[in-house]
Amino acid sequence: MADVTLTVYDVARTGIDLTTNGTVIVVANVYYFPNDGRCLVYLNNATGSTVVPTFVTPNTVDGLAIGDKVGSQLTARAYFYGPFPPSIYNDASGRVQMSFNQTADVTVIRV
């Protein structure tokens, strides 16, 4: 298991190639990206199974843990997730932590 920090790509009027800039998920790894509250995660599921992305919420409200955000993405679908408010999703290093149950392609963009 490895910690992988993903590059955040800025969206421009000239466009961004989500395919070329994507990362193929390795299920055993944990993924991070630096988050300023304007980031979106593009997840392309080309597998034959549902992909379940989990976005960790390390912070608390009134001393109570905030439950992690869990998605459910059908096969042959591409979704955007986010934005991620830093006060809820950022760890002490200003990053969002993600994990996945299936292989998929992921790209992080900033709008």
PAZAPA-4460 file (N, C-alpha, C; in steps of 0.05 Angstrom, whole numbers, plus 32768, in hexadecimal, padded with zeros to 4 digits):
% residues 111
    n_x    n_y    n_z   ca_x   ca_y   ca_z    c_x    c_y    c_z   seq   type   mol
   8011   7FE8   8000   8000   8000   8000   8012   8019   8000     1      M     A
   800C   802B   7FEE   801B   8044   7FEC   8009   805C   7FEE     2      A     A
   8014   8072   7FF7   8006   808C   7FF7   800D   8099   7FDD     3      D     A
   7FF9   80A2   7FCD   7FFE   80AE   7FB3   7FF1   80CA   7FB4     4      V     A
   8001   80DE   7FAE   7FF7   80FA   7FAC   7FF2   80FF   7F8E     5      T     A
   7FD9   8106   7F88   7FD0   810C   7F6D   7FD6   8129   7F66     6      L     A
   7FDC   812E   7F4D   7FDF   8149   7F43   7FC3   8155   7F3F     7      T     A
   7FC0   816F   7F47   7FA7   817D   7F42   7FAC   818F   7F29     8      V     A
   7F9B   818B   7F15   7F9D   819A   7EFC   7F8A   81B1   7EFB     9      Y     A
   7F93   81C9   7EF3   7F82   81E0   7EF1   7F73   81DF   7ED7    10      D     A
   7F59   81E4   7ED8   7F48   81E5   7EC1   7F4C   8200   7EB3    11      V     A
   7F4E   81FF   7E99   7F51   8217   7E89   7F3E   8218   7E72    12      A     A
   7F39   822F   7E66   7F27   8231   7E50   7F31   8221   7E38    13      R     A
   7F4B   821A   7E37   7F55   820A   7E22   7F4F   81EC   7E26    14      T     A
   7F45   81E5   7E3E   7F3D   81C9   7E44   7F53   81BA   7E52    15      G     A
   7F4B   81A3   7E5C   7F5D   8191   7E69   7F57   8174   7E61    16      I     A
   7F6B   8165   7E5B   7F67   8149   7E52   7F66   8137   7E6B    17      D     A
   7F4D   812F   7E72   7F49   811F   7E89   7F55   8103   7E86    18      L     A
   7F56   80F9   7E6E   7F60   80DE   7E69   7F7F   80DD   7E6C    19      T     A
   7F8D   80EF   7E5F   7FAA   80F0   7E60   7FB4   80F6   7E7C    20      T     A
   7FA6   8108   7E8A   7FAF   8110   7EA5   7FA4   80FE   7EBB    21      N     A
   7F97   80E9   7EB4   7F8C   80D7   7EC8   7FA0   80C4   7ED4    22      G     A
   7F99   80BA   7EEC   7FAA   80A6   7EFA   7F99   808D   7EFD    23      T     A
   7FA5   8076   7EF7   7F97   805C   7EFB   7F9A   8055   7F18    24      V     A
   7F83   8051   7F25   7F82   804A   7F41   7F8D   802E   7F46    25      I     A
   7F9D   802B   7F5A   7FA5   8011   7F65   7F97   800F   7F80    26      V     A
   7F86   7FFB   7F83   7F74   7FF9   7F9A   7F83   7FF9   7FB4    27      V     A
   7F9A   7FEE   7FB5   7FA9   7FEC   7FCF   7FB4   8007   7FD8    28      A     A
   7FB6   801B   7FC6   7FC1   8035   7FCD   7FAD   8047   7FD9    29      N     A
   7FB7   805C   7FE7   7FA7   8072   7FF1   7FAF   808B   7FE2    30      V     A
   7F9B   809A   7FD9   7FA0   80B1   7FC7   7F9A   80CB   7FD6    31      Y     A
   7FAA   80DF   7FD0   7FA7   80FA   7FDC   7FA8   810F   7FC6    32      Y     A
   7F9C   8126   7FCB   7FA1   813D   7FBA   7F9F   8156   7FCB    33      F     A
   7FB0   816A   7FC5   7FAE   8184   7FD3   7F94   8191   7FCC    34      P     A
   7F86   819C   7FE1   7F6B   81A6   7FDC   7F68   81C3   7FE7    35      N     A
   7F5E   81D4   7FD5   7F59   81F0   7FDD   7F3B   81F6   7FDD    36      D     A
   7F2B   81E1   7FDB   7F0E   81E4   7FDB   7F02   81E7   7FBF    37      G     A
   7F13   81E9   7FAA   7F0A   81EC   7F8F   7F10   81D4   7F7D    38      R     A
   7F17   81BD   7F8A   7F1F   81A5   7F7B   7F07   8192   7F76    39      C     A
   7F08   8186   7F5F   7EF5   8171   7F58   7F04   8158   7F50    40      L     A
   7EF9   8141   7F56   7F04   8128   7F4F   7EF4   811C   7F38    41      V     A
   7F01   8116   7F22   7EF4   8109   7F0B   7EFC   80EC   7F0D    42      Y     A
   7EE7   80DB   7F0E   7EEB   80BE   7F11   7EDE   80B0   7EFA    43      L     A
   7EED   80A2   7EEA   7EE3   8093   7ED3   7EE4   8075   7ED9    44      N     A
   7ECC   8069   7EDA   7ECA   804D   7EE1   7EC6   803D   7EC7    45      N     A
   7EDC   8030   7EBD   7EDA   801F   7EA6   7EDA   8002   7EAD    46      A     A
   7ED8   7FFC   7EC7   7ED8   7FE0   7ED0   7EBC   7FD3   7ECC    47      T     A
   7EBA   7FBA   7ED2   7EA1   7FAD   7ED1   7E92   7FAC   7EEB    48      G     A
   7E9B   7FBC   7EFF   7E90   7FBC   7F1A   7E8C   7FD9   7F23    49      S     A
   7E7B   7FDC   7F37   7E77   7FF6   7F44   7E90   7FFF   7F52    50      T     A
   7E98   8018   7F4F   7EAF   8023   7F5E   7EA4   8032   7F75    51      V     A
   7EB0   802E   7F8C   7EA8   803C   7FA5   7EC0   804D   7FAE    52      V     A
   7EBE   8068   7FA8   7ED3   807A   7FB2   7ECC   8082   7FCE    53      P     A
   7EE0   8084   7FDF   7EDD   808E   7FFA   7EEE   80A6   7FFE    54      T     A
   7EE2   80BC   8007   7EEF   80D5   800C   7EEF   80D9   802B    55      F     A
   7F07   80D9   8036   7F0A   80D9   8053   7F04   80F5   805E    56      V     A
   7EF5   80F6   8074   7EEF   810F   8082   7EFC   810E   809D    57      T     A
   7F14   8119   80A0   7F24   8116   80B8   7F1C   8129   80CF    58      P     A
   7F0B   813C   80C9   7F04   8150   80DD   7EEC   814A   80ED    59      N     A
   7EE6   815B   8100   7ECF   8156   8112   7EBE   8170   8114    60      T     A
   7EA5   816C   811C   7E94   8183   8122   7E8A   817F   813F    61      V     A
   7E8F   8192   8150   7E88   8190   816D   7E93   8177   8179    62      D     A
   7EAB   816F   8171   7EB8   8157   817C   7EAE   813D   8171    63      G     A
   7E9B   813E   815E   7E90   8125   8152   7E9D   8121   8136    64      L     A
   7EA4   8108   8131   7EB0   8101   8117   7E9C   8106   8100    65      A     A
   7EA6   810F   80EA   7E96   8112   80D2   7E9A   80F8   80C2    66      I     A
   7E84   80EC   80BA   7E85   80D3   80AB   7E92   80D7   808F    67      G     A
   7EA2   80C4   8087   7EAF   80C5   806C   7E99   80C6   8057    68      D     A
   7E9F   80D4   8041   7E8D   80D5   802A   7E94   80BE   8017    69      K     A
   7E7F   80AD   8012   7E83   8095   8002   7E71   8097   7FEA    70      V     A
   7E7C   8093   7FD2   7E6D   8094   7FB9   7E67   8078   7FB0    71      G     A
   7E58   8076   7F9B   7E52   805D   7F8D   7E4E   8063   7F70    72      S     A
   7E61   8059   7F60   7E61   8060   7F43   7E5F   8047   7F32    73      Q     A
   7E4A   8046   7F23   7E45   802E   7F11   7E5A   802C   7EFC    74      L     A
   7E5C   8014   7EF0   7E6F   800F   7EDB   7E69   8020   7EC2    75      T     A
   7E7E   8026   7EB3   7E7C   8035   7E9A   7E70   8051   7E9F    76      A     A
   7E77   805D   7EB5   7E6D   8078   7EBC   7E85   8089   7EC4    77      R     A
   7E83   80A3   7EBF   7E97   80B6   7EC8   7E89   80CB   7ED9    78      A     A
   7E94   80D0   7EF0   7E88   80E3   7F03   7E9C   80F8   7F0B    79      Y     A
   7E92   810F   7F14   7EA2   8123   7F22   7E99   8123   7F3F    80      F     A
   7EAC   8124   7F52   7EA6   8127   7F6E   7EB2   8140   7F79    81      Y     A
   7EA4   814E   7F8B   7EAF   8166   7F97   7E9C   817D   7F93    82      G     A
   7EA4   8195   7F9A   7EBD   819C   7FA7   7EBE   8192   7FC4    83      P     A
   7ED5   8195   7FD0   7EDA   818A   7FEA   7EE1   81A0   7FFE    84      F     A
   7ECE   81A9   800E   7ED4   81BF   8021   7EEB   81B7   8033    85      P     A
   7F00   81C7   8034   7F18   81C0   8044   7F12   81BB   8061    86      P     A
   7F00   81C9   806D   7EFA   81C5   808A   7EEF   81AA   8090    87      S     A
   7EE5   819C   807C   7EDA   8181   8080   7EED   816C   8076    88      I     A
   7EF9   8170   805E   7F08   815B   8051   7F26   815C   8053    89      Y     A
   7F32   8173   8059   7F4F   8175   805A   7F5B   8169   8073    90      N     A
   7F72   815B   806F   7F81   8151   8086   7F93   8168   808F    91      D     A
   7FA5   8162   80A3   7FB6   8176   80AE   7FCA   8182   8099    92      A     A
   7FCE   8173   8083   7FE0   817C   806E   7FD1   818A   8057    93      S     A
   7FB7   818F   805A   7FA8   819D   8046   7FA0   818B   802E    94      G     A
   7F9E   8171   8033   7F99   815E   801D   7F7F   814E   8023    95      R     A
   7F72   8145   800D   7F5B   8133   800F   7F66   8117   800A    96      V     A
   7F5D   8104   801B   7F65   80E8   8018   7F4E   80D8   800B    97      Q     A
   7F55   80C7   7FF8   7F41   80B7   7FEA   7F4B   809A   7FE8    98      M     A
   7F37   8088   7FE7   7F3D   806C   7FE1   7F27   8061   7FCF    99      S     A
   7F2D   804A   7FC2   7F1B   803F   7FAF   7F1A   8021   7FB2   100      F     A
   7F03   8015   7FAB   7F00   7FF8   7FAD   7F06   7FE9   7F93   101      N     A
   7F08   7FF8   7F7D   7F0D   7FED   7F62   7F20   7FFF   7F53   102      Q     A
   7F2D   7FF4   7F3F   7F3E   8003   7F2D   7F2C   8016   7F1D   103      T     A
   7F35   802E   7F19   7F27   8042   7F09   7F3C   8058   7F01   104      A     A
   7F34   806B   7EF1   7F45   8081   7EEA   7F3C   809A   7EF9   105      D     A
   7F4F   80A8   7F05   7F47   80C0   7F14   7F59   80D8   7F0B   106      V     A
   7F4D   80EF   7F0A   7F5B   8108   7F04   7F4F   811D   7F17   107      T     A
   7F61   812D   7F23   7F58   8143   7F35   7F5C   815D   7F26   108      V     A
   7F47   816D   7F26   7F48   8187   7F19   7F40   819D   7F2D   109      I     A
   7F4A   81B6   7F27   7F42   81CD   7F37   7F33   81E0   7F25   110      R     A
   7F1C   81E9   7F2E   7F0C   81FC   7F1E   7F0D   8218   7F2A   111      V     A
***
